[in-house]
């Protein structure tokens, strides 16, 4: 399998394992295949959620995970 990365953000991402990418800030992208479709789960460093967003391409996932996470508001 060959994955072409066309985005300029790609230089800040390291391909850690077969379906896992990580940037210098600790943000992660995991590729998951479900019913033959590839989805990319984005996880922002320090987030308590299992993932913060889902994308349908690696370029989209890198763009999402590279921007600061949106603030989350919790109730006491």
Buried (B, 14 or more C-beta within 10 A) or exposed (E): EEEEBEBEBBEEBEBEEEBEBBBEEEBBBBBEEEEEEBBBBBBBEEBEEEBBBEBEBBBBBBBBBBEEBEEEEEEE
